[in-house]
Amino acid sequence: MLNNSRRGLNVVVGSDTCIGEDVVIGNNVIIYDKTIIGDQVTIHDNAVIGKLPMKAKNSALASHTDIAATIIGAQCIIGTSSIIYAGAYLANDVFVADLATIRERVTVGERTIVGRGVAVENDCTIGAYCKLETNCYITAYSILEDYVFVAPCVVTTNDNYMGRSLERFNKFKGVTVKKGGRIGANATILPGKVIDSDGVVAAGSVVVRDVRSRELVAGTPARKLRDVPEDQWLVNK
């Protein structure tokens, strides 16, 4: 039900949906069944909340039937034409910019910014106070801890094989970026790689091995360039 909210034209709200106080809903918004939206949320035009995932007829990936409710925390902002899939959880004060996609079973921590055109694939965990900038791609099964920065057009990957056998589906592994890790524009991170706390990847690099805590790597393949200056450590900010 709609509770003391404002809504635009052509809004569709599914059954068993709970909408908090002072929610603003734009035009042509679709909110699917069993969605929970907290107080003072703003949802801009053409956004879709709680969409069920699709599967191509020739996809070898298994279907999931255990998708939970979509939860949007208080004071979140959901941008124009963005899509939040069923089973996603956004904590309070998350900002999702226009055209972003957050897939099923994704968790996003408080005060995180998901930039314009960002794609966060299924089964990812994004921490609090992160910044995912325009058009970056967070591959499925990745973990980004708190205060992680991902610059525009970064690509993360989770498949080492690119093979045609079913065996590869048991070996998907996303990337891990630990607390305070930073990745520069257009960098590519190979499957399963770990960027440790306060680690930095320079723009345009290709990360083929783990990045140690408080080291800066650059190049293709990325190698240590120097240590991160002490004044740039997260603990000193």
MIDO-260827 format. One record per residue: x, y, z of N, C-alpha, C in turn; residue in one letter. Coordinates in Angstrom, 2 decimals, padded with zeros to 5 digits. Layout:
n.east, n.north, n.up, ca.east, ca.north, ca.up, c.east, c.north, c.up, r
X, Y, Z, X, Y, Z, X, Y, Z, A
...
***
This chain:
n.east, n.north, n.up, ca.east, ca.north, ca.up, c.east, c.north, c.up, r
000.84, -001.20, 000.00, 000.00, 000.00, 000.00, 000.87, 001.24, 000.00, M
000.29, 002.36, -000.50, 000.99, 003.63, -000.53, 000.65, 004.40, 000.74, L
001.67, 004.83, 001.46, 001.48, 005.44, 002.76, 002.05, 006.85, 002.76, N
001.13, 007.86, 002.61, 001.55, 009.25, 002.67, 002.65, 009.56, 001.66, N
002.55, 008.99, 000.48, 003.57, 009.16, -000.55, 003.03, 009.97, -001.71, S
003.94, 010.51, -002.51, 003.58, 011.20, -003.74, 004.04, 010.38, -004.92, R
003.17, 010.27, -005.90, 003.54, 009.48, -007.07, 003.11, 010.18, -008.35, R
003.88, 009.92, -009.43, 003.58, 010.50, -010.72, 002.57, 009.67, -011.50, G
002.59, 009.84, -012.80, 001.66, 009.15, -013.68, 002.14, 007.73, -013.98, L
001.18, 006.85, -014.21, 001.45, 005.48, -014.70, 002.34, 004.67, -013.76, N
002.21, 004.87, -012.49, 002.96, 004.08, -011.52, 002.25, 002.76, -011.27, V
003.01, 001.66, -011.29, 002.47, 000.33, -011.03, 003.10, -000.20, -009.75, V
002.28, -000.57, -008.80, 002.75, -001.10, -007.52, 002.16, -002.49, -007.33, V
003.04, -003.50, -007.13, 002.60, -004.88, -006.99, 001.98, -005.17, -005.64, G
001.55, -006.39, -005.47, 000.90, -006.81, -004.23, 001.93, -007.06, -003.13, S
001.46, -007.05, -001.88, 002.31, -007.31, -000.73, 003.53, -006.41, -000.69, D
003.35, -005.17, -001.13, 004.44, -004.20, -001.15, 004.25, -003.22, -000.01, T
005.35, -002.89, 000.67, 005.30, -001.97, 001.79, 006.10, -000.72, 001.45, C
005.45, 000.42, 001.45, 006.09, 001.69, 001.11, 006.00, 002.62, 002.31, I
007.15, 003.16, 002.71, 007.24, 003.96, 003.92, 006.67, 005.36, 003.77, G
006.93, 006.17, 004.78, 006.44, 007.55, 004.82, 007.27, 008.46, 003.91, E
006.57, 009.44, 003.31, 007.22, 010.52, 002.56, 008.07, 010.00, 001.40, D
007.59, 008.98, 000.74, 008.27, 008.45, -000.45, 007.79, 009.20, -001.67, V
008.72, 009.57, -002.56, 008.38, 010.26, -003.80, 008.67, 009.32, -004.96, V
007.64, 009.07, -005.77, 007.74, 008.14, -006.89, 007.43, 008.88, -008.18, I
008.35, 008.82, -009.14, 008.20, 009.53, -010.40, 007.24, 008.85, -011.36, G
007.24, 009.32, -012.59, 006.36, 008.79, -013.62, 006.86, 007.42, -014.13, N
005.91, 006.58, -014.49, 006.19, 005.30, -015.17, 007.07, 004.35, -014.35, N
007.04, 004.47, -013.07, 007.80, 003.59, -012.20, 007.04, 002.28, -012.01, V
007.79, 001.16, -012.01, 007.20, -000.14, -011.74, 007.84, -000.71, -010.48, I
007.01, -001.05, -009.51, 007.47, -001.67, -008.27, 006.80, -003.04, -008.18, I
007.58, -004.08, -008.24, 007.05, -005.44, -008.28, 006.63, -005.92, -006.89, Y
005.99, -007.09, -006.89, 005.45, -007.68, -005.66, 006.51, -007.83, -004.57, D
006.06, -007.75, -003.33, 006.87, -008.06, -002.15, 008.11, -007.19, -002.03, K
008.00, -005.95, -002.46, 009.09, -004.99, -002.31, 008.87, -004.17, -001.05, T
009.95, -003.87, -000.35, 009.89, -003.05, 000.86, 010.70, -001.78, 000.62, I
010.05, -000.65, 000.76, 010.71, 000.65, 000.52, 010.61, 001.48, 001.79, I
011.77, 001.94, 002.27, 011.83, 002.68, 003.52, 011.33, 004.11, 003.39, G
011.39, 004.83, 004.50, 010.92, 006.21, 004.56, 011.82, 007.14, 003.74, D
011.19, 008.18, 003.18, 011.89, 009.29, 002.52, 012.76, 008.82, 001.35, Q
012.32, 007.80, 000.67, 013.00, 007.34, -000.55, 012.48, 008.15, -001.73, V
013.37, 008.45, -002.69, 012.97, 009.09, -003.94, 013.29, 008.15, -005.10, T
012.28, 007.86, -005.90, 012.44, 006.98, -007.06, 012.09, 007.79, -008.30, I
013.06, 007.98, -009.18, 012.85, 008.83, -010.35, 012.19, 008.08, -011.51, H
011.82, 008.82, -012.54, 011.02, 008.30, -013.65, 011.60, 007.03, -014.25, D
010.70, 006.13, -014.62, 011.01, 004.91, -015.39, 011.87, 003.89, -014.65, N
012.07, 004.06, -013.36, 012.81, 003.05, -012.60, 011.97, 001.79, -012.42, A
012.67, 000.67, -012.28, 012.02, -000.62, -012.05, 012.62, -001.23, -010.79, V
011.77, -001.55, -009.84, 012.21, -002.09, -008.55, 011.63, -003.49, -008.35, I
012.49, -004.46, -008.04, 012.01, -005.81, -007.75, 011.84, -006.69, -008.97, G
012.48, -006.37, -010.07, 012.33, -007.15, -011.30, 012.92, -008.55, -011.12, K
012.19, -009.55, -011.59, 012.70, -010.91, -011.56, 013.77, -011.09, -012.64, L
014.83, -011.87, -012.34, 015.88, -012.09, -013.34, 015.36, -012.91, -014.51, P
015.96, -012.67, -015.68, 015.62, -013.43, -016.87, 016.72, -014.44, -017.17, M
016.38, -015.42, -018.00, 017.36, -016.42, -018.41, 017.12, -016.76, -019.88, K
018.18, -016.70, -020.68, 018.06, -017.05, -022.09, 017.77, -018.53, -022.26, A
017.07, -018.89, -023.33, 016.72, -020.29, -023.56, 017.94, -021.19, -023.64, K
019.04, -020.67, -024.18, 020.23, -021.49, -024.35, 021.26, -021.29, -023.25, N
020.86, -020.64, -022.15, 021.78, -020.44, -021.04, 022.03, -021.75, -020.30, S
023.31, -021.98, -019.93, 023.67, -023.18, -019.18, 023.63, -022.95, -017.68, A
023.37, -021.72, -017.26, 023.33, -021.40, -015.83, 022.01, -021.88, -015.22, L
022.10, -022.32, -013.98, 020.90, -022.81, -013.28, 020.01, -021.65, -012.88, A
018.71, -021.91, -012.85, 017.75, -020.92, -012.38, 017.66, -020.96, -010.86, S
017.37, -019.80, -010.26, 017.18, -019.73, -008.82, 015.70, -019.48, -008.53, H
015.19, -020.21, -007.56, 013.80, -020.02, -007.17, 013.66, -019.47, -005.76, T
014.80, -019.17, -005.12, 014.80, -018.77, -003.72, 015.07, -017.27, -003.57, D
014.54, -016.47, -004.46, 014.82, -015.03, -004.44, 013.95, -014.35, -003.40, I
014.62, -013.58, -002.54, 013.93, -012.91, -001.44, 013.31, -011.60, -001.90, A
012.68, -010.93, -000.97, 012.09, -009.62, -001.27, 013.18, -008.60, -001.58, A
012.81, -007.59, -002.35, 013.69, -006.45, -002.59, 013.49, -005.44, -001.47, T
014.60, -004.96, -000.92, 014.51, -004.01, 000.19, 015.31, -002.76, -000.14, I
014.64, -001.61, -000.09, 015.28, -000.32, -000.33, 015.24, 000.45, 000.98, I
016.40, 000.76, 001.55, 016.47, 001.42, 002.85, 016.01, 002.86, 002.81, G
015.89, 003.43, 003.99, 015.41, 004.81, 004.13, 016.35, 005.80, 003.45, A
015.75, 006.83, 002.87, 016.46, 007.97, 002.28, 017.33, 007.58, 001.08, Q
017.08, 006.44, 000.47, 017.77, 006.10, -000.77, 017.24, 006.96, -001.91, C
018.07, 007.15, -002.92, 017.67, 007.82, -004.15, 017.92, 006.86, -005.31, I
016.89, 006.59, -006.08, 016.96, 005.67, -007.21, 016.78, 006.47, -008.49, I
017.77, 006.47, -009.37, 017.78, 007.33, -010.54, 016.89, 006.88, -011.67, G
016.75, 007.76, -012.64, 015.92, 007.52, -013.81, 016.37, 006.28, -014.59, T
015.41, 005.43, -014.91, 015.62, 004.23, -015.73, 016.60, 003.23, -015.12, S
016.84, 003.32, -013.84, 017.66, 002.31, -013.18, 016.79, 001.08, -012.87, S
017.46, -000.07, -012.69, 016.75, -001.32, -012.42, 017.36, -001.97, -011.19, I
016.52, -002.23, -010.21, 016.93, -002.95, -009.00, 016.20, -004.30, -009.03, I
016.94, -005.38, -009.09, 016.32, -006.69, -009.26, 015.78, -007.24, -007.94, Y
014.93, -008.24, -008.08, 014.37, -008.92, -006.91, 015.49, -009.52, -006.07, A
015.34, -009.41, -004.76, 016.33, -009.98, -003.87, 017.51, -009.08, -003.57, G
017.53, -007.88, -004.14, 018.58, -006.91, -003.81, 018.25, -006.24, -002.48, A
019.29, -005.86, -001.76, 019.13, -005.15, -000.49, 019.99, -003.90, -000.52, Y
019.36, -002.73, -000.40, 020.07, -001.46, -000.31, 019.88, -000.92, 001.09, L
020.98, -000.67, 001.79, 020.91, -000.08, 003.12, 020.50, 001.40, 003.01, A
020.44, 002.09, 004.13, 020.00, 003.49, 004.15, 020.96, 004.39, 003.38, N
020.39, 005.42, 002.76, 021.16, 006.50, 002.12, 022.02, 006.04, 000.95, D
021.63, 004.99, 000.28, 022.33, 004.59, -000.95, 021.85, 005.46, -002.10, V
022.78, 005.89, -002.94, 022.45, 006.69, -004.12, 022.71, 005.84, -005.36, F
021.67, 005.62, -006.14, 021.77, 004.87, -007.39, 021.47, 005.83, -008.53, V
022.45, 006.09, -009.37, 022.29, 007.08, -010.43, 021.51, 006.52, -011.61, A
021.22, 007.39, -012.58, 020.45, 007.02, -013.76, 021.09, 005.84, -014.49, D
020.25, 004.96, -015.00, 020.64, 003.85, -015.87, 021.49, 002.77, -015.21, L
021.61, 002.80, -013.90, 022.37, 001.76, -013.20, 021.53, 000.49, -013.07, A
022.23, -000.64, -012.93, 021.58, -001.93, -012.75, 022.18, -002.64, -011.55, T
021.34, -003.06, -010.63, 021.76, -003.83, -009.47, 021.00, -005.14, -009.49, I
021.73, -006.23, -009.64, 021.12, -007.52, -009.90, 020.67, -008.21, -008.62, R
020.09, -009.42, -008.79, 019.51, -010.18, -007.68, 020.58, -010.62, -006.69, E
020.17, -010.69, -005.43, 021.01, -011.13, -004.32, 022.26, -010.27, -004.15, R
022.13, -008.99, -004.44, 023.20, -008.02, -004.21, 022.88, -007.23, -002.94, V
023.89, -007.02, -002.12, 023.77, -006.20, -000.93, 024.64, -004.96, -001.10, T
024.07, -003.79, -000.82, 024.80, -002.52, -000.92, 024.74, -001.81, 000.42, V
025.89, -001.46, 000.97, 025.96, -000.84, 002.28, 025.58, 000.63, 002.27, G
025.38, 001.18, 003.46, 024.89, 002.55, 003.62, 025.86, 003.58, 003.02, E
025.26, 004.64, 002.50, 025.96, 005.81, 001.95, 026.83, 005.48, 000.73, R
026.63, 004.33, 000.14, 027.38, 004.00, -001.07, 026.74, 004.69, -002.28, T
027.59, 005.08, -003.24, 027.15, 005.71, -004.48, 027.37, 004.72, -005.63, I
026.31, 004.42, -006.34, 026.36, 003.57, -007.53, 026.12, 004.49, -008.72, V
027.15, 004.77, -009.49, 027.11, 005.82, -010.50, 026.30, 005.49, -011.75, G
026.25, 006.46, -012.63, 025.46, 006.35, -013.86, 025.94, 005.18, -014.72, R
025.01, 004.33, -015.10, 025.33, 003.22, -015.99, 026.12, 002.09, -015.36, G
026.33, 002.13, -014.07, 027.07, 001.05, -013.39, 026.24, -000.23, -013.44, V
026.94, -001.36, -013.64, 026.28, -002.67, -013.57, 026.91, -003.47, -012.44, A
026.08, -003.85, -011.46, 026.52, -004.74, -010.39, 025.80, -006.06, -010.61, V
026.55, -007.10, -010.96, 025.94, -008.38, -011.28, 025.53, -009.14, -010.02, E
024.90, -010.28, -010.25, 024.28, -011.05, -009.16, 025.27, -011.52, -008.10, N
024.77, -011.67, -006.88, 025.50, -012.29, -005.78, 026.76, -011.53, -005.38, D
026.70, -010.22, -005.46, 027.80, -009.37, -005.01, 027.48, -008.75, -003.65, C
028.54, -008.44, -002.91, 028.41, -007.70, -001.67, 029.22, -006.42, -001.79, T
028.54, -005.29, -001.67, 029.17, -003.98, -001.75, 029.06, -003.34, -000.36, I
030.17, -002.86, 000.17, 030.17, -002.32, 001.52, 029.60, -000.91, 001.61, G
029.83, -000.31, 002.76, 029.35, 001.05, 003.03, 030.36, 002.08, 002.54, A
029.85, 003.26, 002.20, 030.68, 004.41, 001.82, 031.58, 004.12, 000.62, Y
031.13, 003.26, -000.27, 031.86, 003.01, -001.52, 031.43, 004.00, -002.59, C
032.28, 004.16, -003.61, 031.95, 004.97, -004.78, 032.24, 004.15, -006.03, K
031.19, 003.79, -006.75, 031.31, 003.08, -008.01, 030.96, 004.07, -009.11, L
031.94, 004.49, -009.86, 031.72, 005.60, -010.79, 031.24, 005.13, -012.15, E
030.90, 006.09, -013.01, 030.17, 005.89, -014.26, 030.69, 004.70, -015.08, T
029.74, 003.84, -015.44, 029.97, 002.74, -016.38, 030.99, 001.71, -015.93, N
031.26, 001.60, -014.64, 032.10, 000.49, -014.20, 031.26, -000.78, -014.10, C
031.95, -001.93, -014.15, 031.28, -003.23, -014.20, 031.80, -004.10, -013.06, Y
030.88, -004.47, -012.16, 031.23, -005.33, -011.03, 030.67, -006.72, -011.33, I
031.56, -007.66, -011.57, 031.17, -008.99, -012.00, 030.52, -009.78, -010.86, T
029.77, -010.80, -011.23, 029.08, -011.63, -010.24, 030.05, -012.27, -009.26, A
029.59, -012.45, -008.03, 030.31, -013.11, -006.95, 031.49, -012.29, -006.42, Y
031.45, -010.98, -006.61, 032.52, -010.11, -006.11, 032.18, -009.58, -004.72, S
033.23, -009.20, -003.99, 033.08, -008.59, -002.68, 033.89, -007.30, -002.65, I
033.22, -006.20, -002.38, 033.86, -004.91, -002.16, 033.58, -004.50, -000.73, L
034.61, -004.34, 000.05, 034.42, -003.94, 001.43, 034.17, -002.43, 001.52, E
034.15, -001.89, 002.74, 033.82, -000.48, 002.95, 034.87, 000.46, 002.35, D
034.40, 001.64, 001.94, 035.25, 002.74, 001.47, 036.07, 002.36, 000.22, Y
035.54, 001.51, -000.59, 036.20, 001.15, -001.85, 035.85, 002.17, -002.92, V
036.83, 002.52, -003.75, 036.62, 003.45, -004.87, 036.90, 002.72, -006.17, F
035.94, 002.78, -007.09, 036.09, 002.18, -008.42, 035.81, 003.27, -009.45, V
036.82, 003.61, -010.24, 036.73, 004.70, -011.20, 035.92, 004.31, -012.44, A
035.63, 005.27, -013.31, 034.82, 004.98, -014.50, 035.44, 003.90, -015.39, P
034.56, 003.08, -015.94, 034.89, 002.08, -016.97, 035.83, 000.98, -016.50, C
035.94, 000.77, -015.20, 036.68, -000.39, -014.69, 035.91, -001.66, -015.03, V
036.64, -002.72, -015.37, 036.04, -004.01, -015.68, 036.59, -005.06, -014.73, V
035.71, -005.77, -014.04, 036.10, -006.92, -013.24, 035.56, -008.18, -013.90, T
036.26, -009.30, -013.72, 035.91, -010.53, -014.43, 035.87, -011.71, -013.46, T
035.17, -012.79, -013.86, 035.05, -013.92, -012.95, 035.21, -015.29, -013.62, N
035.64, -015.32, -014.87, 035.72, -016.58, -015.60, 037.11, -016.71, -016.24, D
037.93, -017.61, -015.69, 039.29, -017.82, -016.21, 039.34, -018.68, -017.46, N
038.24, -019.29, -017.85, 038.29, -020.34, -018.86, 037.76, -019.91, -020.22, Y
036.67, -019.18, -020.22, 035.98, -018.86, -021.48, 035.74, -020.13, -022.29, M
035.59, -021.23, -021.59, 035.43, -022.51, -022.25, 033.99, -022.82, -022.58, G
033.78, -023.99, -023.14, 032.43, -024.42, -023.52, 031.94, -025.59, -022.68, R
032.74, -026.04, -021.74, 032.33, -027.16, -020.88, 031.57, -026.64, -019.67, S
030.69, -027.49, -019.15, 029.92, -027.10, -017.98, 030.79, -026.99, -016.74, L
031.96, -027.59, -016.78, 032.85, -027.57, -015.62, 033.19, -026.16, -015.17, E
033.26, -025.26, -016.12, 033.68, -023.90, -015.77, 032.70, -023.21, -014.83, R
031.42, -023.62, -014.83, 030.44, -022.95, -014.00, 030.67, -023.20, -012.51, F
031.44, -024.21, -012.18, 031.77, -024.48, -010.78, 033.00, -023.72, -010.33, N
033.61, -022.96, -011.23, 034.87, -022.30, -010.92, 034.81, -020.78, -011.08, K
033.61, -020.25, -011.22, 033.48, -018.80, -011.25, 034.00, -018.22, -009.94, F
034.73, -017.14, -010.02, 035.19, -016.47, -008.81, 035.35, -014.98, -009.10, K
034.57, -014.17, -008.38, 034.67, -012.74, -008.57, 035.91, -012.16, -007.93, G
036.02, -010.84, -007.97, 037.16, -010.16, -007.37, 036.82, -009.75, -005.94, V
037.85, -009.51, -005.15, 037.69, -009.00, -003.79, 038.52, -007.73, -003.66, T
037.87, -006.66, -003.22, 038.58, -005.41, -002.93, 038.35, -005.11, -001.46, V
039.42, -005.14, -000.70, 039.27, -004.96, 000.74, 039.19, -003.48, 001.11, K
038.95, -003.23, 002.37, 038.63, -001.89, 002.87, 039.61, -000.83, 002.37, K
039.06, 000.22, 001.75, 039.86, 001.33, 001.29, 040.59, 001.11, -000.01, G
040.39, -000.03, -000.67, 041.03, -000.27, -001.96, 040.52, 000.67, -003.03, G
041.40, 001.01, -003.99, 041.03, 001.95, -005.04, 041.51, 001.45, -006.40, R
040.65, 001.63, -007.41, 040.95, 001.15, -008.76, 040.75, 002.30, -009.72, I
041.79, 002.61, -010.53, 041.74, 003.71, -011.48, 040.98, 003.38, -012.75, G
040.69, 004.42, -013.52, 039.84, 004.31, -014.71, 040.39, 003.30, -015.72, A
039.46, 002.56, -016.32, 039.76, 001.61, -017.40, 040.64, 000.44, -016.99, N
040.85, 000.23, -015.71, 041.61, -000.95, -015.27, 040.77, -002.21, -015.45, A
041.45, -003.33, -015.62, 040.80, -004.64, -015.73, 041.36, -005.54, -014.64, T
040.45, -006.17, -013.88, 040.84, -007.06, -012.80, 040.45, -008.48, -013.18, I
041.43, -009.39, -013.22, 041.16, -010.77, -013.61, 040.45, -011.54, -012.50, L
039.85, -012.68, -012.84, 039.02, -013.43, -011.88, 039.77, -013.83, -010.62, P
039.09, -013.70, -009.50, 039.60, -014.19, -008.24, 040.69, -013.36, -007.59, G
041.08, -012.28, -008.22, 042.18, -011.48, -007.67, 041.70, -010.66, -006.48, K
042.62, -010.42, -005.54, 042.33, -009.70, -004.31, 043.15, -008.42, -004.29, V
042.48, -007.30, -004.09, 043.16, -006.03, -003.84, 043.03, -005.78, -002.35, I
044.14, -005.85, -001.65, 044.11, -005.79, -000.20, 043.85, -004.36, 000.28, D
043.68, -004.20, 001.58, 043.28, -002.91, 002.15, 044.24, -001.80, 001.74, S
043.67, -000.68, 001.31, 044.41, 000.50, 000.86, 045.27, 000.25, -000.37, D
045.10, -000.90, -001.03, 045.81, -001.13, -002.28, 045.25, -000.24, -003.38, G
046.13, 000.15, -004.32, 045.74, 001.06, -005.41, 046.17, 000.47, -006.74, V
045.24, 000.47, -007.69, 045.50, 000.04, -009.06, 045.45, 001.26, -009.96, V
046.53, 001.53, -010.68, 046.59, 002.71, -011.54, 045.69, 002.54, -012.76, A
045.30, 003.66, -013.35, 044.43, 003.66, -014.51, 045.02, 002.83, -015.64, A
044.17, 002.08, -016.32, 044.57, 001.31, -017.49, 045.33, 000.04, -017.21, G
045.50, -000.32, -015.96, 046.27, -001.50, -015.61, 045.46, -002.79, -015.81, S
046.16, -003.90, -015.97, 045.55, -005.22, -016.00, 046.10, -006.01, -014.83, V
045.25, -006.31, -013.86, 045.68, -006.96, -012.63, 045.59, -008.47, -012.80, V
046.74, -009.14, -012.81, 046.81, -010.58, -013.02, 047.26, -011.31, -011.76, V
047.62, -010.57, -010.72, 047.99, -011.17, -009.43, 047.47, -010.29, -008.31, R
047.39, -010.83, -007.11, 046.87, -010.06, -005.99, 047.70, -008.80, -005.73, D
047.01, -007.78, -005.24, 047.66, -006.51, -004.88, 047.76, -006.45, -003.37, V
048.95, -006.26, -002.86, 049.15, -006.25, -001.42, 048.64, -004.95, -000.79, R
048.46, -005.03, 000.51, 048.00, -003.86, 001.26, 048.96, -002.69, 001.09, S
048.40, -001.52, 000.78, 049.14, -000.26, 000.72, 050.26, -000.27, -000.31, R
050.05, -001.00, -001.40, 050.96, -000.87, -002.53, 050.20, -000.38, -003.75, E
050.90, 000.35, -004.60, 050.33, 000.87, -005.84, 050.91, 000.09, -006.99, L
050.04, -000.47, -007.82, 050.49, -001.23, -008.98, 050.05, -000.52, -010.25, V
050.83, -000.75, -011.31, 050.52, -000.10, -012.60, 051.05, -000.97, -013.73, A
050.42, -000.85, -014.90, 050.92, -001.49, -016.10, 050.15, -002.71, -016.52, G
050.63, -003.32, -017.63, 050.02, -004.51, -018.20, 051.11, -005.55, -018.46, T
051.24, -006.57, -017.63, 050.46, -006.81, -016.41, 050.89, -005.84, -015.31, P
050.01, -005.64, -014.34, 050.28, -004.68, -013.27, 051.39, -005.19, -012.35, A
052.32, -004.31, -012.04, 053.42, -004.61, -011.12, 053.53, -003.47, -010.11, R
054.15, -003.76, -008.99, 054.30, -002.74, -007.97, 055.12, -001.58, -008.50, K
054.56, -000.39, -008.33, 055.26, 000.84, -008.72, 055.91, 001.48, -007.50, L
055.16, 001.55, -006.41, 055.67, 002.11, -005.15, 054.65, 001.83, -004.05, R
055.00, 002.19, -002.83, 054.06, 002.10, -001.72, 053.11, 003.29, -001.74, D
051.92, 003.08, -001.24, 050.96, 004.18, -001.10, 051.46, 005.10, 000.03, V
051.55, 006.40, -000.22, 052.01, 007.32, 000.83, 051.15, 007.24, 002.08, P
051.77, 007.41, 003.20, 051.06, 007.26, 004.48, 049.89, 008.22, 004.60, E
050.03, 009.42, 004.04, 048.93, 010.38, 004.15, 047.72, 009.99, 003.32, D
047.87, 008.95, 002.48, 046.76, 008.45, 001.68, 046.12, 007.20, 002.27, Q
046.60, 006.73, 003.39, 045.96, 005.59, 004.04, 044.61, 005.99, 004.57, W
043.66, 005.08, 004.48, 042.30, 005.38, 004.93, 042.26, 005.78, 006.40, L
043.09, 005.15, 007.22, 043.08, 005.43, 008.65, 043.48, 006.88, 008.95, V
044.16, 007.52, 008.01, 044.60, 008.91, 008.23, 043.68, 009.93, 007.60, N
042.51, 009.49, 007.13, 041.57, 010.42, 006.49, 040.38, 010.72, 007.41, K
***
